[in-house]
Amino acid sequence: MNNRQSWSEAVSSLKIKGEAFVLLTIIGVHGSAPRNSGTKMVVSANSTYDTIGGGHLEFKSIAIAQQLLADEDKNQHIEHFSLGASLGQCCGGDCSVLFESFAACKTQIMLFGAGHVGKALTTILADLPCQLKWVDNRQEQFPVQMLANAPANIECVVSDNPVDEIASMPAGSFFIIMTHNHQLDFELCQALLKRGDFAYTGLIGSETKWKRFQHRLKHREFSQQAIDQLTCPIGLSAVPGKRPMEVAVSIAAEIIGLYQKDDHAGHQSTTAQGISFKALTPLLNSATNLHVTGRSKNKVTDSKPITDKINE
C-alpha cells in the first residue's frame, strides 16, 4: 500500500513506532533514468512511502526491500539496474540503488500498574528505543494526556483482567509488575512463569514481599530455578531512593543495561557486514567513465577504471 507520507516523514514515524523498514536511495545514474541521483523512498512490511520513479525499476526494488525485511537482513546492499528491455523499461540508462535496512525495535515492554512509579517510569521509557504497553484495570489512573495523545511508542491498555494481556506480547519481552494489588502481582508472576519465554520480569516490592511470593510459588509447584528467573526487588542498587522518580530512574537504568547488553552481543558477529567492494565496482567504474567522457575534448592521459587503479 502506498502511503502519502514523504520518505523523511516515514523514517521518523517508523523509528518512533519501532517498525522495521528499508530506505532506498538512487546513488548513481548514467544516461536516461526516471529519477535523479539522491531520490529516496521507504519500504516497510505493509506500506511504501514516496517513489524512485515507478515502473519495473521500483517494482523490483520494492520486492528486494521486502525480501530484506523478511530475512531480517540489517546490512546495506547495492543493486545495479539496466533500464532497458530486460527490466521492461525504455529509458535506456543505468541506475544504482542503495538499500539500507533498519531493524525493528526488539525491546518490547509491558508495564502493569499506573501508580506514581508507573507514571514516572513511562516518562522515561517514552524517550527510549522501546515499545511499551502500559496496563491497568483503572482507566482513571492513566494521565488524561496519555489516553488522548500518548507518545507513538506507548499504548495505554485498560483491561478488566490484566493477566490476559500477557498473551499479546512476543517471546523475549520485558515485564514490569507494580500494581496496587498484591494478589494481582502474584497472579501475574505465576502466569509469566507458566509461559516462561520472557527476557525479564521485574516485581516491585520489599524483601519481605518477595519471600512471601517465593513461598507461595513453591506451593504452586514452581521450582526454585524457575522462581529465580523473576527479579525482586527491581532497579539498580547503585541508584537508591524512594521518591517515585528515583525508583523509576533505577528501574529504567536496569532495563537499559539489559537491552544494551543484548544489543552489544548481537553485534559480535564474525559475519561480514555492509557493502562489499565487489558491489561497489560497477558504480566506481561508471563514475570514472562519466569523468572521462566529460573531458573528451581534452587529452586524457589515464582512463583506467578507479578499481583498477586501487588494485594497483
Secondary structure, DSSP 4 states (H G I P E B T S, - for coil): -EESS-HHHHHHHHHHHT--EEEEEEEEEESS-SS-TT-EEEEESS-EES-S--HHHHHHHHHHHHHHHHTT--SEEEEEEE-SGGGT-----EEEEEEEEEPPP--EEEEE--SHHHHHHHHHHTTSS-EEEEEES-GGGS-HHHHHH--TTEEEEE-S-GGGGGGGSPTT-EEEE--S-HHHHHHHHHHHHHH---SEEEE---HHHHHHHHHHHHHTT--HHHHTTEE-S-S-TTS---SHHHHHHHHHHHHHHHHHHHHHHHT---S--S--HHHHHHHHHHHHHHHHHHTTTS--S----HHHHHH-
